[in-house]
Amino acid sequence: MFNTEFKSILDLVNTFSTQQKCIDYLEHFRWNGNVVSPFDSESKVYTCKDNKYRCRNTGKYFNVKTETMFDNTKTKLQKWFISSLVNYVT
């Protein structure tokens, strides 16, 4: 689904060209199609709008960045991904 074989920085930038592509990648990497609440792993999860989810048992809203190093940062995922992976490519 995602190209993770980067032969150049241009490949990297193209793969993560939008915030939504980064979110999709992170969701795939973290949950692999089965969203799990960070508040209660046994809870049913409801999909909401704007890439948000709701934990049925706790009533709390979350997204793919919740309880990760990306949580509560104003830095876009594109910048995180590219700055983290640029050393991997070069």
N, C-alpha and C positions, 0 to 999 in steps of 0.2 A: 504494500500500500504506500509506503513512504520510501523514498530514495535515501539510504543512509550511507551510500558509497560515494563520498565526495572526492572528486578528483581535482577540484579547484575551489577557490573561495566563491567563484561565480556559481558553481553548483550549489553550494551552501546557501548563498543569498537567494537563489531561485527557489530552492526547496522551502525556505522559510520567508517567503516574500511578503506575507501578510500576517497580521496578528491571529487571524482565524486559522491559518495553516499551522501556526505554532500551537494554538489551543488544541486543534485536531490531533496533532502529533503527540502532544503531552497526554491527552486523554487516551489515545491508543497505547502509549507507553505505560501509563499508570494503571489503566483499567482494562485494556484490551476488549472493549465492547461491553463490559459488565461493571457499570458504575457502582462504587461502594461508598457509603457514607463514612466520612472520617470521624463522625461522632458516635455511630453505632453500626458496626459492620454487618449486623444481622437485619437491619432495618430495610424496608422497601424504600426505594428512591424514586421521587417524582421528577420528571424533566420540566423545567421552567424555561422562560425565555432568556435570551442574552447569555447563553452558555452557563446558566445556573441550574442548580438542582436543590431539592428539598428532601431532608431526611424525615420520613414519616414518624418515627418513634420520638424524635427530639423536637421536630418542628423547625429545626435550624436549616438555613440556606447555606449552600457552599458551592464552590466551583473547583475546577481541576487544580488550581493553585493553593487551595486551602490546606493548611498544615504542611506546606512544603517551603523550600527556601524562597520561592517566588511569592509567597503570601504577603499581602500588605505592601508590596513594592509598587512604586509608580513607574518603574522601568518596564518598558514593553518586552514581551517575551522574545521578539525578534532580536533585540539588542543582547539579551541574556544568551540566547542560543548562539548567535554569531560570535560574540566575544568569547564564549566558552569553547566553541568548536574550532575557531580559527587556528589555534595552535595545533589542533589535531590534523588539520588539512595541510598545513605548511611543514 
